[in-house]
Amino acid sequence: MEDQKTISNSDILFSPKNYLTSKYNFDKLVDIKLINIGLNEWLFSGDIEKSISNAQYKKDIESIFFEFVESIISESFEDLVIDTSNVSSITINVKGISSYEDYKISKDKLLTLIGVTDLDILSFKNNIIKYQANIMGDINSLSRDIDNNSFFEIDGFRSSEILNLIYKK
């Protein structure tokens, strides 16, 4: 409501788009203008380029908007698709484990990664836990999943079978 009030009380030199982009954190800003150009005639411009000319314009406007939003969402999640028929085994070394609590939290967080299906401890030495993990998909899908969380940082790959992570507290 405050943003709407600020935008409506602004002058012609004020840029609502710049105002909103500076104020909020988002993945994608959609710029859409909907203009009434006549009786039962509407025009989308900006990121959506469509015109509507019929008595069912309300349903058409809603349909066009929702199709556009669904396409953006599908596009955003495209990288997160995992080939579940591809199952492999990998060694995961996790650095930065200094207590039993760190171990419990880090193991729970590893198991919440989309591609990790099973996790067994191989060794624990010098604040590094070595796990044997079964993963769905490939190493690239697992690394994308790790990049999208705030608990681990990838410290490198020694090969396609060994992944080194740093546990961030």
N, C-alpha and C positions, 0 to 999 in steps of 0.2 A: 504494500500500500504506500509506503514511504517513497519507493522508487517511482511508482506511478504518479504520485503527487509532485515529485521533483521534476519528472519529465514533462508533465502537463503545465507546470509553472515556468518552463524555460523559454528562452527566446529562440529565434530562428537560427542563430549560430551554434546553438547547443546540439551536440551529437549524442542521441540516446545510445547508440551502439558503443561509442567510446566510453560513455559513462558506465554502462553495464559490464563491458569487458574489463574495466579497471577495478570494478567492485567485487566481481565474483570469479571463482575458480571453476572451470568447466572443461569438458572434453571437446565440445563442438557448439559453436554459436550458429543458430539458424536464423537467417534474415529473410523474413517473409512479409510481403505487403499484400493485403486483400482490399481490392478497390471495387466499389459498386459503380458499374458503368451504365446501368440502365435497369429497367424493371426486370427482375429475375435474372440479371446478367452481372456476373462477377468475374474479376480478373485477379489471379495470383501472379505476383511478380517477385523477383529476388531469387532465392534458392529453389522455389517452385515456380514453374512457368506453365500455367494452365488457365483456361477460361471456361466458365460455366454459363450456360444459357438455357435454363429450364425452370419449371415451377418447383422442382425438388432440389433447389440449390442448397438448402441447409444440409441435407444428407450428403450431397456431392462434396460440399466444402469439408465436412467432417471426414468423409471417406478419403479424399485427396490428402488431407493433413495426416491422418493416421497411417496411410500407406507410406508417406514420406518418412515419418518418424520410425516406423517399423524397418524401413530400408536402412536408415542410419544405425539403428540398434543392431541389425543383422550384420552390417558392415563392421561395426565395432567389435563384435564377438567372433568374427570370422577367423582371427588369429588364434582363438582359444579352442577351436575344434580339435579334438584328439581322435586319432584312429585307434579305437579300442581293440581292434583285431591284432594290432602290433604290440606284443608284450615282450619286454626284454629285461635283462638284469643289469644293474649298474652298481658300482661302489661309490658311496657318497661319504666324503670326509668333511666333518663339521668342526671348524676351529672356534675357539672362544667359549668353550664349556668349562666353567670354573666351579660349579656346584651341582648338587643333585637336582636342585630346583631348575637350573639352566638346562640340565639333561631332560627333565620331564617336559618342560615347556617346548624345547627345541624338537623333541621327538613328536609331540602332539602337533606342532606346526608343520613338520615334515609330512605327517600323515594326512593333514588337511589339504596338501597340494593335490590338485586334480589328477595328475598322472601317477602318483605314488599309490601302489596297491598293497605293498607288504614291506616291512622293515625289520631287519635282524641286525643286532649289534655283532660286529666282528672283533673290535678291540676298542680300548680306551687308554690313551697314552698322551701325556703332555698337553692336556686340555683339548685334545682332538678325539672325537668319536668317529670310528669308522663303521659304516653301515653297509649291509648288502640290501639293495632295494629292488623290488620288481616294479617296473613302470609300464604304463600304457602309453602308446604313441612313441615318439622318438625323443632324443635328447633336446632337440630344438623346442618342442612343445613344453617339455619340463622346464627348460631355461626361461621361456616366456612366462610361465606360471611363477617361477621364482622371482623374476624381475618385477612382477606385479604385486609382490607382497613386501611387507616392511620388516620381516624378521630375519631374512637371509640376504647375503650378498654373494654373488658368484665370484670366487677367487681364481677360477680357471678350470680348464679341462686338461687332464694329462693325456687323455685319449677319449674315444667315444664311450669307454666303459668306466671312466673315473671322473667324478665331479667333485670339485673342492668348493666348499661353502664357508662363509664366515657368519656365525650367529651374532645378530645385533640385538642387544638388550634394550 
